């Protein structure tokens, strides 16, 4: 089974279970834009994996293991969407893109991304570097920073580029 497909099923079942108490096969199929028979086949496989309980005509409910996976996926989705919004992506677009990205991001990257979003949220105001980044996206011009006002811009840009290259090695 493709992991992305499994994760999509788990997310949809979780949402339907919260809304309706259980995830009916027809509703799962409708959400995923597939035939009910395809959904039934996958539900049986997911039951064998221990992620859900499936009953013909009644639908599916997640097991504790399935719920943990669903909550992990929701957390990943939120962190990615929040990150995209921090860098200036419209929230609707960020939500849509997070749905795709969450299935392809590795654990180490995800941990750092979550920490970044947490760190960015610690401030009660928008940091200067975020404002400068957004201005750069709009105009192509870097904003002012404390270091830039103290140093010649070209020296600062050169030092910044050198520091980035050193980090990558």
N, C-alpha and C positions, 0 to 999 in steps of 0.2 A: 504494500500500500504506500502510495506517495504521502509523505508527511504533511505536505500542504493540504491535500484533500482531507486527511484525517482531521487536521486542525480546523478546517472550514466547517466540517460536520459538527465538531465539538462546540464551536462558537455558536452556530445556528441552534443546535439542540439546547444549549445553555440559555440563550435568549428566549426561545420558545417555552422552555420549562419555567422560566421566571414569569413570563407573561401568562401562560396557559396552564401551568402545573405539570405539563408533560408535552413532549414534542410528537405530534401526530406525523405519521409518515408522509401524508399528502402535503402538509405544511412544509416539512423539510424539503421535499421534492420541489415544491413551488418556489421556496426561497433560493434553492440552488439551481433552479431552471433545468431540472432533470426529470426523468420519468419516475413515478412512484416505485416501480419494480427495481430500478437502479438504487434508489434510496434504501429499499428493504434489504437488498443484497449487502450494501455497505453497513447497515445497522447490525446485521447478523455478524459481520466480520468484526465490527467494533465491540460487540458483546463478547466475542471470543477473546478479544484483547483485554477484556475486563474494564473497558471505559464506560459502558452503559448497560442498562437492562432493557431488553426489547421484548415487547409482547405484540403479536399480530393483532391488528385492528385497534390496539390501545396506544401504540407508539413507544417512545423511548424516554427513559430518565437516566441521567448520568450517575455513575457510581462515585464514591468519594475520590477515586483516582481520576475519573473524568472531570469532576468539578475542580480538582486541583489544576489540571491542565487548562480548563476553561479560564480560571482566574489568572493563571500565568499568562495566557494569551491576551486577556484583557489588559493586564498590566503592561505587557510589551506594546500593545496597540496604543495605549494612552501615552506612554513615554515617547514613542515615535511621533505621534500626532502633536504632542506638546513641543517636542524638539523642532519639528517643522514649523510650528506656529512661532516659536521663539525667533527663528531665522527669517520670519516674514511671510511664510506661506499662509494663504487664506485657510481658515479652520476647516471649511468644507473640503477643500482640496487635500489638506493635511490628513483628514479622516479617511478619505478615499485612498490616498497613497499609503497610509499606515496599514490598511487592510492587505495590501500587496506586500509591503516590505516586512511585516512582522513574521512572515513565514520563511524568510531568507536570511535573517540576521543571526549570526552566531552568538553563543552565550557570552563570550568575553566582550564583544562589541556591545551587546545589549546591556551588560552590567555597567559599562562605562557611560553609555548613553543615558541610562536611568540615573546614574550619579550626577551627570552633567545637568539633567533636567531638575533634579533635586537641588543642586547647587544654585542654579539660575533662579529657582523659586525662593531661595532664602532671602533675597533682597526685596525690600518693600518698594523699590523703584526700579525702573529699567536701567541697567548699567550702561555707562557711556559707550563701551565697546559694542553693545547691541545696537544702540542708536547709530554709531559710526558705521557698522556693517550695513544697516538698512539704508543709510544715506549712500554708501558705496554702491549698493545694488541699484538704487534709483539713478544715481548720477555718474557712477564710475570714478568718483573722487573720494579718496579716504578722508575721514573726518579728522578733527583735531584730537590729539591725546596729550597728556601731560608731557610725555617724553618728546613728542613732536615739537612742542612749544619751546623746549629747552635745547633741542638739537636741530641741526640742519636736517630738513626732511629727507634728503637723499642719503645722508649718513644713517639716519634711523631706518629707512627702508632697506638699505644694504645690510645693516646689522640684523634686522628682523629676518630677512631672507637667509642670511648666513645661519642664524639660530635655527630656523626651520630645517635647513638642509642637514645640520649637525644632528638634530633629533631623529631624522629619518634613517641615519646610518646605524 
